Amino acid sequence: MNSIAEAYRKFAKSNNLYFKFNYGEYPCVLGVYRGHNFLLNTFTDILNMSDEENKIGTTIKITKKTPLMNSEKCITAEDAIRRLWAIFPFNTQGKVKAVGKRYKTISLKSYIGIRSANELELASNQLVNLFKIYFELSDIGGEAVLSLSKALHDRRYSRAIIWPLIKDIAAETDQRIKLKTSSLLCNKCMAFCSSHKVRPPLSVSLIAVKYYGCRLCHQSRDFIEGRSVAVLDNLMTEEWSLHDDVISVNWLIYRKPFDFHEVRIIQASDREVEEFVMQVGNDNDPVRRPLYKKMRCTVASDCELTENTLRVLCSMFGKVEVK
């Protein structure tokens, strides 16, 4: 214990931190370290009570002093994860725990007491560097989980970091997206949201978690909220527009399959309508395909479609109205 106390004392002095003994015998360091509230403690590992050398463990806990800002959307999941592995290139000795963005806390619990000031400096810097990137990845959300879940099954990387991060993302997307999956349209894929399951290694947990994001690319940051309508209107100049919670996507410009709740044909030729119906008919998407037969399609009364084109529409969609 004396060697640990001396290391704590030296570390505290070199970083303008406060050193004291808790409960009369356990050394402790607290203060502000690199802009974070900092607490360094010792504990007795009851699993190693017979091992005099290793029965004393170390915990380091940091909390952000100022409010966390949301990450810039230009930060990609790939860039953030590369930075994460640069900080923790391999499975770390000890247990890293983050308790979520709401509480803004990350801690390291080492079951082997850290016995030198240099080791304390390295571990503390590692946690501070981890802090920012951890919450950047939490902000990125579902897009990051795709890469994180692969690393989860690679023993080179720290599951003690990856699994809490995935659970944080799952909890945040559950709260923000779960009840609005059919009204949040991915800005990238023009597809709605769905749940995605992550199964952990048995050594971490027996319980899988669900996170929510675009059902195709899994991202959970960039959405258009509203009721999606496929519009055929050759007078409409925008690819899509949002008005009164209706997302009007002009298929005549977009020309790709996307998720929509209904069809509105305002001004289009027979050929354009037939091309649209052909694309819909060849759509093998398992979510969209069964919905077409239940879908409403309205045709503007001044859109001069032939009877044959109207029959084609009726064969594809559940209800076709001219109005």
CORMO-V169524 format. One record per residue. RES is the residue in one small letter. SS is DSSP state (hx for helix, st for strand, lp for the rest). OMEGA is omega in radians with two decimals (NA if undefined). NEAR is the number of other C-alpha atoms within 12 Angstrom. Layout:
res:RES ss:SS omega:OMEGA near:NEAR
res:RES ss:SS omega:OMEGA near:NEAR
This chain:
res:m ss:lp omega:-3.12 near:26
res:n ss:hx omega:-3.14 near:16
res:s ss:hx omega:3.12 near:18
res:i ss:hx omega:3.13 near:34
res:a ss:hx omega:3.14 near:31
res:e ss:hx omega:3.10 near:25
res:a ss:hx omega:3.12 near:29
res:y ss:hx omega:-3.10 near:41
res:r ss:hx omega:-3.12 near:30
res:k ss:hx omega:3.12 near:27
res:f ss:hx omega:-3.13 near:33
res:a ss:hx omega:-3.10 near:31
res:k ss:hx omega:-3.08 near:20
res:s ss:hx omega:-3.11 near:18
res:n ss:lp omega:3.12 near:25
res:n ss:lp omega:3.11 near:18
res:l ss:lp omega:-3.07 near:24
res:y ss:st omega:3.13 near:24
res:f ss:st omega:3.06 near:27
res:k ss:st omega:3.05 near:25
res:f ss:st omega:3.04 near:22
res:n ss:st omega:3.08 near:17
res:y ss:lp omega:3.01 near:11
res:g ss:lp omega:-3.06 near:8
res:e ss:lp omega:-3.06 near:17
res:y ss:st omega:-3.14 near:27
res:p ss:st omega:-3.06 near:37
res:c ss:st omega:3.08 near:34
res:v ss:st omega:3.11 near:40
res:l ss:st omega:-3.13 near:30
res:g ss:st omega:3.13 near:26
res:v ss:st omega:-3.10 near:24
res:y ss:st omega:-3.14 near:31
res:r ss:lp omega:3.06 near:22
res:g ss:lp omega:3.14 near:19
res:h ss:st omega:2.95 near:30
res:n ss:st omega:-2.94 near:26
res:f ss:st omega:3.07 near:34
res:l ss:st omega:3.11 near:35
res:l ss:st omega:-3.06 near:45
res:n ss:st omega:2.99 near:36
res:t ss:st omega:3.08 near:36
res:f ss:st omega:3.09 near:30
res:t ss:st omega:3.13 near:27
res:d ss:lp omega:-3.05 near:22
res:i ss:hx omega:3.12 near:14
res:l ss:hx omega:-3.12 near:15
res:n ss:hx omega:-3.09 near:17
res:m ss:lp omega:-3.13 near:15
res:s ss:lp omega:-3.12 near:12
res:d ss:lp omega:-3.04 near:15
res:e ss:lp omega:-3.07 near:16
res:e ss:lp omega:-2.99 near:19
res:n ss:lp omega:-3.09 near:24
res:k ss:lp omega:3.13 near:22
res:i ss:st omega:3.13 near:33
res:g ss:st omega:-3.08 near:34
res:t ss:st omega:2.99 near:41
res:t ss:st omega:3.05 near:37
res:i ss:st omega:-3.12 near:44
res:k ss:st omega:3.08 near:38
res:i ss:st omega:3.11 near:40
res:t ss:st omega:-3.12 near:34
res:k ss:st omega:3.13 near:29
res:k ss:lp omega:-3.09 near:17
res:t ss:lp omega:-3.12 near:13
res:p ss:lp omega:3.09 near:16
res:l ss:lp omega:3.06 near:23
res:m ss:lp omega:3.06 near:16
res:n ss:lp omega:-3.12 near:20
res:s ss:lp omega:3.04 near:21
res:e ss:lp omega:-3.09 near:16
res:k ss:lp omega:3.12 near:20
res:c ss:lp omega:3.10 near:15
res:i ss:lp omega:-3.12 near:23
res:t ss:lp omega:3.10 near:25
res:a ss:hx omega:-3.12 near:33
res:e ss:hx omega:3.13 near:21
res:d ss:hx omega:-3.10 near:20
res:a ss:hx omega:-3.11 near:32
res:i ss:hx omega:3.05 near:37
res:r ss:hx omega:3.12 near:22
res:r ss:hx omega:3.11 near:23
res:l ss:hx omega:-3.11 near:34
res:w ss:hx omega:3.03 near:28
res:a ss:hx omega:3.11 near:17
res:i ss:hx omega:3.13 near:28
res:f ss:lp omega:-3.04 near:31
res:p ss:lp omega:-3.13 near:22
res:f ss:lp omega:-3.10 near:20
res:n ss:lp omega:-3.06 near:23
res:t ss:lp omega:3.08 near:26
res:q ss:lp omega:-3.05 near:24
res:g ss:lp omega:-3.04 near:24
res:k ss:st omega:3.08 near:29
res:v ss:st omega:-3.12 near:36
res:k ss:st omega:3.01 near:32
res:a ss:st omega:-3.04 near:36
res:v ss:lp omega:3.00 near:29
res:g ss:lp omega:-3.05 near:31
res:k ss:lp omega:-3.11 near:30
res:r ss:lp omega:-3.11 near:18
res:y ss:lp omega:3.00 near:18
res:k ss:lp omega:-3.09 near:29
res:t ss:st omega:3.00 near:32
res:i ss:st omega:3.12 near:39
res:s ss:st omega:3.05 near:37
res:l ss:st omega:3.09 near:39
res:k ss:st omega:3.14 near:33
res:s ss:st omega:-3.11 near:32
res:y ss:lp omega:2.99 near:30
res:i ss:lp omega:-3.09 near:28
res:g ss:lp omega:3.09 near:39
res:i ss:lp omega:-2.92 near:39
res:r ss:lp omega:3.07 near:30
res:s ss:lp omega:3.14 near:24
res:a ss:hx omega:3.12 near:26
res:n ss:hx omega:3.10 near:21
res:e ss:hx omega:3.10 near:22
res:l ss:hx omega:3.13 near:34
res:e ss:hx omega:-3.13 near:26
res:l ss:hx omega:-3.11 near:18
res:a ss:hx omega:-3.12 near:35
res:s ss:hx omega:3.10 near:38
res:n ss:hx omega:3.12 near:26
res:q ss:hx omega:3.13 near:31
res:l ss:hx omega:3.12 near:39
res:v ss:hx omega:3.12 near:34
res:n ss:hx omega:3.11 near:26
res:l ss:hx omega:-3.01 near:36
res:f ss:hx omega:-3.07 near:39
res:k ss:hx omega:-3.07 near:34
res:i ss:hx omega:3.12 near:38
res:y ss:hx omega:-3.09 near:46
res:f ss:hx omega:2.97 near:41
res:e ss:hx omega:3.11 near:36
res:l ss:hx omega:3.09 near:45
res:s ss:hx omega:3.09 near:47
res:d ss:hx omega:3.14 near:38
res:i ss:hx omega:2.97 near:40
res:g ss:lp omega:-2.97 near:44
res:g ss:hx omega:3.13 near:44
res:e ss:hx omega:3.13 near:38
res:a ss:hx omega:-3.07 near:40
res:v ss:hx omega:3.13 near:42
res:l ss:hx omega:3.13 near:31
res:s ss:hx omega:-3.12 near:30
res:l ss:hx omega:-3.11 near:39
res:s ss:hx omega:3.04 near:33
res:k ss:hx omega:3.13 near:22
res:a ss:hx omega:-3.14 near:30
res:l ss:hx omega:-3.11 near:30
res:h ss:lp omega:3.09 near:22
res:d ss:lp omega:-3.01 near:18
res:r ss:lp omega:3.10 near:18
res:r ss:lp omega:-3.02 near:18
res:y ss:lp omega:-3.03 near:26
res:s ss:lp omega:3.08 near:30
res:r ss:hx omega:3.13 near:36
res:a ss:hx omega:3.05 near:36
res:i ss:hx omega:-3.00 near:44
res:i ss:hx omega:-3.03 near:44
res:w ss:hx omega:3.06 near:40
res:p ss:hx omega:3.13 near:34
res:l ss:hx omega:3.09 near:43
res:i ss:hx omega:3.14 near:45
res:k ss:hx omega:3.08 near:39
res:d ss:hx omega:3.13 near:37
res:i ss:hx omega:3.13 near:45
res:a ss:hx omega:-3.12 near:36
res:a ss:hx omega:-3.11 near:27
res:e ss:hx omega:-3.14 near:29
res:t ss:hx omega:3.07 near:36
res:d ss:hx omega:-3.11 near:27
res:q ss:hx omega:-3.00 near:18
res:r ss:hx omega:-2.96 near:21
res:i ss:lp omega:-2.95 near:36
res:k ss:hx omega:-3.06 near:25
res:l ss:hx omega:-3.09 near:16
res:k ss:hx omega:-3.04 near:24
res:t ss:lp omega:-3.08 near:31
res:s ss:lp omega:3.09 near:30
res:s ss:lp omega:3.07 near:29
res:l ss:st omega:-3.08 near:37
res:l ss:st omega:-3.12 near:43
res:c ss:st omega:-3.11 near:34
res:n ss:lp omega:-3.10 near:28
res:k ss:lp omega:-3.03 near:23
res:c ss:lp omega:-3.01 near:25
res:m ss:lp omega:3.08 near:39
res:a ss:lp omega:3.14 near:37
res:f ss:lp omega:-3.08 near:39
res:c ss:st omega:3.02 near:40
res:s ss:st omega:3.08 near:31
res:s ss:st omega:3.10 near:29
res:h ss:st omega:-3.06 near:31
res:k ss:st omega:3.04 near:23
res:v ss:st omega:3.11 near:30
res:r ss:lp omega:-3.10 near:25
res:p ss:lp omega:2.94 near:27
res:p ss:lp omega:-3.09 near:21
res:l ss:lp omega:-3.12 near:13
res:s ss:lp omega:-3.13 near:14
res:v ss:lp omega:-3.06 near:21
res:s ss:lp omega:3.05 near:17
res:l ss:lp omega:-3.00 near:12
res:i ss:lp omega:3.05 near:15
res:a ss:lp omega:3.08 near:19
res:v ss:st omega:3.08 near:27
res:k ss:st omega:2.97 near:28
res:y ss:st omega:-3.05 near:40
res:y ss:st omega:3.11 near:43
res:g ss:st omega:3.10 near:47
res:c ss:st omega:-3.06 near:37
res:r ss:lp omega:3.14 near:33
res:l ss:lp omega:-3.08 near:28
res:c ss:lp omega:3.06 near:28
res:h ss:lp omega:-3.13 near:38
res:q ss:lp omega:-3.07 near:42
res:s ss:lp omega:-3.08 near:47
res:r ss:lp omega:-2.95 near:38
res:d ss:lp omega:-3.11 near:28
res:f ss:st omega:2.92 near:29
res:i ss:st omega:-3.07 near:32
res:e ss:st omega:3.09 near:28
res:g ss:lp omega:3.09 near:27
res:r ss:st omega:-3.04 near:29
res:s ss:st omega:-3.13 near:35
res:v ss:st omega:3.02 near:34
res:a ss:st omega:-3.08 near:41
res:v ss:st omega:2.98 near:40
res:l ss:st omega:-3.07 near:40
res:d ss:st omega:-3.09 near:31
res:n ss:lp omega:3.00 near:22
res:l ss:lp omega:3.13 near:17
res:m ss:lp omega:-3.04 near:21
res:t ss:lp omega:-3.13 near:17
res:e ss:lp omega:3.04 near:19
res:e ss:lp omega:3.04 near:24
res:w ss:st omega:3.08 near:28
res:s ss:st omega:3.13 near:25
res:l ss:st omega:3.13 near:20
res:h ss:st omega:3.14 near:15
res:d ss:lp omega:3.10 near:11
res:d ss:lp omega:3.05 near:16
res:v ss:st omega:3.09 near:24
res:i ss:st omega:3.14 near:34
res:s ss:st omega:-3.14 near:39
res:v ss:st omega:-3.08 near:41
res:n ss:st omega:-3.10 near:36
res:w ss:hx omega:-3.13 near:39
res:l ss:hx omega:3.06 near:33
res:i ss:hx omega:-3.05 near:23
res:y ss:hx omega:2.99 near:24
res:r ss:lp omega:3.11 near:23
res:k ss:lp omega:3.08 near:24
res:p ss:lp omega:3.08 near:29
res:f ss:lp omega:-3.12 near:38
res:d ss:lp omega:3.07 near:42
res:f ss:lp omega:-3.11 near:37
res:h ss:lp omega:-3.11 near:33
res:e ss:st omega:-3.11 near:32
res:v ss:st omega:3.04 near:41
res:r ss:st omega:3.11 near:38
res:i ss:st omega:-3.03 near:43
res:i ss:st omega:3.11 near:32
res:q ss:st omega:-3.12 near:26
res:a ss:lp omega:3.13 near:31
res:s ss:lp omega:3.08 near:24
res:d ss:hx omega:-3.11 near:24
res:r ss:hx omega:3.14 near:20
res:e ss:hx omega:3.13 near:25
res:v ss:hx omega:-3.14 near:38
res:e ss:hx omega:3.09 near:27
res:e ss:hx omega:3.10 near:23
res:f ss:hx omega:-3.13 near:34
res:v ss:hx omega:3.12 near:32
res:m ss:hx omega:3.12 near:20
res:q ss:hx omega:3.12 near:21
res:v ss:hx omega:-3.13 near:33
res:g ss:hx omega:3.13 near:23
res:n ss:lp omega:-3.11 near:17
res:d ss:lp omega:-3.14 near:21
res:n ss:lp omega:3.13 near:15
res:d ss:lp omega:-3.04 near:19
res:p ss:lp omega:3.12 near:13
res:v ss:lp omega:-3.07 near:21
res:r ss:lp omega:-2.94 near:25
res:r ss:hx omega:-3.11 near:23
res:p ss:hx omega:-3.09 near:17
res:l ss:hx omega:-3.03 near:23
res:y ss:hx omega:-3.11 near:32
res:k ss:hx omega:3.12 near:21
res:k ss:hx omega:-2.96 near:19
res:m ss:lp omega:3.11 near:28
res:r ss:st omega:3.08 near:25
res:c ss:st omega:3.11 near:34
res:t ss:st omega:-3.14 near:28
res:v ss:st omega:3.13 near:33
res:a ss:lp omega:-3.06 near:22
res:s ss:lp omega:3.14 near:16
res:d ss:lp omega:3.05 near:16
res:c ss:lp omega:-2.96 near:25
res:e ss:lp omega:3.09 near:21
res:l ss:lp omega:3.11 near:25
res:t ss:lp omega:3.10 near:19
res:e ss:hx omega:-3.14 near:13
res:n ss:hx omega:3.12 near:15
res:t ss:hx omega:3.10 near:27
res:l ss:hx omega:3.09 near:29
res:r ss:hx omega:3.09 near:20
res:v ss:hx omega:3.10 near:26
res:l ss:hx omega:-3.13 near:36
res:c ss:hx omega:3.13 near:26
res:s ss:hx omega:-3.08 near:22
res:m ss:hx omega:-3.02 near:31
res:f ss:lp omega:-3.03 near:28
res:g ss:lp omega:-3.08 near:22
res:k ss:st omega:3.14 near:24
res:v ss:st omega:-3.12 near:27
res:e ss:st omega:3.02 near:22
res:v ss:st omega:-3.09 near:22
res:k ss:lp omega:NA near:14
